[in-house]
Amino acid sequence: SLDELPELINMGITNIDISDIEQFESGNSFRHYLGPTADGYKKTEMLKFWFEYNNPLVRIKEISNILTKEKSEIETLLSEYSIIIVAVGGTDIQREFNYLFAEMQIKSKIIFNWLDAEGKGAHAAFIDYNKKGCYNCLFYDNGLELPGNKISFTDGSEKLIGNGCGGTFTSYGNNVLIRNALLITYLLKKLLMNQVNENMVISIKNDF
């Protein structure tokens, strides 16, 4: 997901690099910043065009899928960044990034961001890999691996909905996305002002 991008720009950040392997599909148009006219284009390509066109001071650089690169190339690439936001939708990919960052002993500050199914919760985990705790801790309890994330607000009643185009999604509205974007910008602001001193998770429970 790149839903936080508009809010990062609105808070004054003008130098942003983005990476996403997906093309925009019709199923994305339910709640994505880009509308259905982006169908068939790379998400990063369209977001770069849209935000640079509408914000002359903004510079956005596209990066191809990071996880397909050699480890040495990834280390060189990521060493440029002070803060990295990992906002991919899949838990498996987030955990893959976590293992990569831990192995690299990355110096950048990392924010993992995700939504529970049906938007029941929004979460942001701040990780400094030089301190105690990492994203993977959220999937263990007293050393035993859990079937899911232990801070999730889901209860098993969640349903997937087909969009008619071969894909599925879970239902939630823009109110969930707005609250999630505010969660990220709140944590990012505290990081930029050096007000975060330990690894932490901030969560919002969405009750409907």
C-alpha positions as CSV (number, residue, x, y, z in Angstrom):
1,S,0.0,0.0,0.0
2,L,1.1,3.6,-0.7
3,D,-1.9,5.2,0.8
4,E,0.3,7.2,3.3
5,L,2.1,9.0,0.4
6,P,-0.4,11.9,0.2
7,E,-0.1,12.6,3.9
8,L,3.7,12.5,3.9
9,I,3.7,15.1,1.1
10,N,1.0,17.2,3.0
11,M,3.3,17.2,6.1
12,G,6.1,18.8,4.0
13,I,8.2,15.8,3.0
14,T,9.4,16.5,-0.6
15,N,12.1,13.9,-1.2
16,I,10.6,10.4,-1.3
17,D,11.6,7.1,-2.9
18,I,8.9,4.4,-3.4
19,S,9.0,0.7,-4.3
20,D,6.0,-1.5,-5.3
21,I,5.9,-4.3,-7.7
22,E,2.2,-4.2,-8.4
23,Q,0.3,-2.8,-11.3
24,F,-2.9,-0.9,-10.6
25,E,-5.9,-3.2,-11.1
26,S,-9.7,-2.5,-11.1
27,G,-10.0,-4.0,-7.6
28,N,-7.7,-1.3,-6.2
29,S,-10.0,1.5,-7.2
30,F,-12.4,0.9,-4.3
31,R,-10.2,2.9,-1.9
32,H,-6.9,3.8,-3.6
33,Y,-5.8,7.4,-4.1
34,L,-5.5,6.6,-7.8
35,G,-8.8,6.2,-9.5
36,P,-9.8,3.6,-12.1
37,T,-8.1,5.5,-14.9
38,A,-4.8,4.1,-13.5
39,D,-5.9,0.6,-14.4
40,G,-3.0,-1.4,-16.0
41,Y,-0.3,1.0,-15.1
42,K,2.4,0.5,-12.4
43,K,1.3,2.0,-9.1
44,T,4.7,3.7,-8.5
45,E,4.7,5.2,-12.1
46,M,1.3,6.7,-11.7
47,L,1.9,8.0,-8.2
48,K,5.1,9.6,-9.3
49,F,3.4,11.3,-12.2
50,W,0.4,12.5,-10.2
51,F,2.3,13.9,-7.2
52,E,5.1,15.6,-9.1
53,Y,2.7,17.1,-11.5
54,N,0.5,18.6,-8.7
55,N,3.4,19.4,-6.3
56,P,6.3,21.1,-8.1
57,L,8.6,20.9,-5.1
58,V,8.1,17.1,-4.7
59,R,10.7,14.7,-6.1
60,I,9.7,11.0,-6.2
61,K,12.1,8.2,-7.3
62,E,10.8,4.8,-8.3
63,I,12.8,1.7,-7.2
64,S,12.2,-1.7,-8.7
65,N,11.2,-4.6,-6.3
66,I,13.8,-4.5,-3.6
67,L,13.5,-8.1,-2.6
68,T,14.6,-9.3,-6.1
69,K,18.0,-7.6,-5.7
70,E,21.3,-9.1,-4.4
71,K,21.9,-8.6,-0.7
72,S,25.0,-6.4,-1.3
73,E,22.9,-4.2,-3.7
74,I,20.1,-4.0,-1.1
75,E,22.5,-3.0,1.6
76,T,24.0,-0.2,-0.5
77,L,20.6,1.0,-1.6
78,L,19.0,1.1,1.8
79,S,22.0,2.7,3.5
80,E,20.9,6.0,2.0
81,Y,17.7,6.3,4.1
82,S,17.2,7.6,7.6
83,I,13.6,6.2,7.8
84,I,12.0,3.4,5.8
85,I,8.2,2.7,5.9
86,V,7.2,-0.9,5.0
87,A,3.5,-0.8,4.2
88,V,3.0,-3.9,2.0
89,G,-0.2,-5.7,2.7
90,G,1.1,-9.2,3.2
91,T,2.4,-10.4,6.6
92,D,4.8,-12.9,4.9
93,I,6.5,-10.0,2.9
94,Q,6.7,-7.8,6.0
95,R,8.4,-10.7,7.9
96,E,10.8,-11.2,5.0
97,F,11.8,-7.5,5.2
98,N,12.2,-7.9,8.9
99,Y,14.6,-10.8,8.5
100,L,16.5,-8.9,5.8
101,F,16.8,-5.8,8.0
102,A,18.0,-7.8,11.0
103,E,20.6,-9.7,9.0
104,M,21.9,-6.5,7.5
105,Q,21.9,-4.8,11.0
106,I,20.4,-1.9,9.2
107,K,21.0,1.6,10.7
108,S,17.8,3.1,9.3
109,K,14.8,3.5,11.5
110,I,12.0,1.3,10.3
111,I,8.2,1.7,10.5
112,F,6.1,-1.3,9.7
113,N,2.4,-0.4,9.0
114,W,-0.5,-2.7,8.4
115,L,-4.3,-3.0,8.7
116,D,-6.3,-5.8,10.2
117,A,-8.8,-7.6,7.9
118,E,-12.0,-5.5,7.5
119,G,-10.1,-2.5,8.9
120,K,-10.7,-3.7,12.4
121,G,-7.4,-2.3,13.5
122,A,-4.5,-0.1,12.3
123,H,-1.0,-0.7,13.5
124,A,2.4,1.0,13.3
125,A,5.5,-0.7,14.7
126,F,8.7,1.4,15.1
127,I,11.9,-0.7,15.0
128,D,15.5,0.3,15.6
129,Y,17.5,-2.9,15.0
130,N,20.1,-1.7,17.4
131,K,17.6,-2.0,20.2
132,K,15.6,-4.8,21.8
133,G,12.6,-6.2,19.9
134,C,11.7,-6.6,16.2
135,Y,8.6,-7.1,14.0
136,N,8.9,-10.9,14.3
137,C,8.3,-10.7,18.1
138,L,4.6,-10.0,17.3
139,F,4.2,-13.6,16.1
140,Y,5.6,-15.3,19.2
141,D,4.4,-15.8,22.7
142,N,6.9,-17.2,25.3
143,G,8.9,-18.6,22.5
144,L,6.0,-20.4,20.7
145,E,5.0,-19.3,17.2
146,L,1.4,-18.1,16.9
147,P,-0.9,-18.6,13.9
148,G,-1.2,-14.9,13.5
149,N,-0.2,-11.5,14.8
150,K,-0.8,-11.3,18.6
151,I,-2.0,-7.7,18.6
152,S,-4.6,-8.1,15.8
153,F,-8.1,-7.1,16.6
154,T,-9.6,-9.7,14.2
155,D,-11.8,-12.5,15.7
156,G,-12.2,-14.9,12.8
157,S,-15.5,-13.5,11.6
158,E,-13.9,-11.5,8.8
159,K,-14.9,-12.2,5.2
160,L,-13.2,-11.8,1.8
161,I,-15.2,-10.3,-1.0
162,G,-14.7,-11.0,-4.7
163,N,-14.3,-7.9,-6.8
164,G,-15.5,-9.7,-10.0
165,C,-12.0,-9.4,-11.6
166,G,-10.4,-12.5,-10.1
167,G,-9.3,-10.8,-6.9
168,T,-10.5,-10.4,-3.3
169,F,-10.6,-7.7,-0.7
170,T,-11.9,-7.0,2.7
171,S,-14.4,-4.3,3.3
172,Y,-13.5,-1.0,5.0
173,G,-13.9,2.6,4.1
174,N,-11.8,5.7,3.8
175,N,-12.3,6.5,7.5
176,V,-10.1,3.6,8.2
177,L,-7.4,4.7,5.7
178,I,-7.5,8.3,7.1
179,R,-7.0,7.1,10.7
180,N,-4.2,4.8,9.5
181,A,-2.5,7.7,7.7
182,L,-2.7,9.9,10.8
183,L,-1.1,7.1,12.8
184,I,1.9,7.0,10.4
185,T,2.3,10.8,10.3
186,Y,2.1,11.0,14.1
187,L,4.8,8.4,14.6
188,L,6.9,9.8,11.8
189,K,6.7,13.3,13.3
190,K,7.9,12.0,16.7
191,L,10.8,10.2,15.0
192,L,11.9,13.3,13.1
193,M,11.8,15.3,16.4
194,N,13.9,12.5,18.1
195,Q,11.1,11.8,20.6
196,V,11.1,8.0,20.3
197,N,13.7,6.2,22.4
198,E,12.6,2.5,22.2
199,N,10.9,0.1,19.9
200,M,7.2,0.3,20.1
201,V,3.8,-0.4,18.5
202,I,0.9,2.0,18.3
203,S,-2.5,0.6,17.5
204,I,-5.9,2.0,16.7
205,K,-9.0,-0.2,17.1
206,N,-11.8,0.7,14.7
207,D,-15.3,0.0,16.0
208,F,-18.2,0.2,13.6
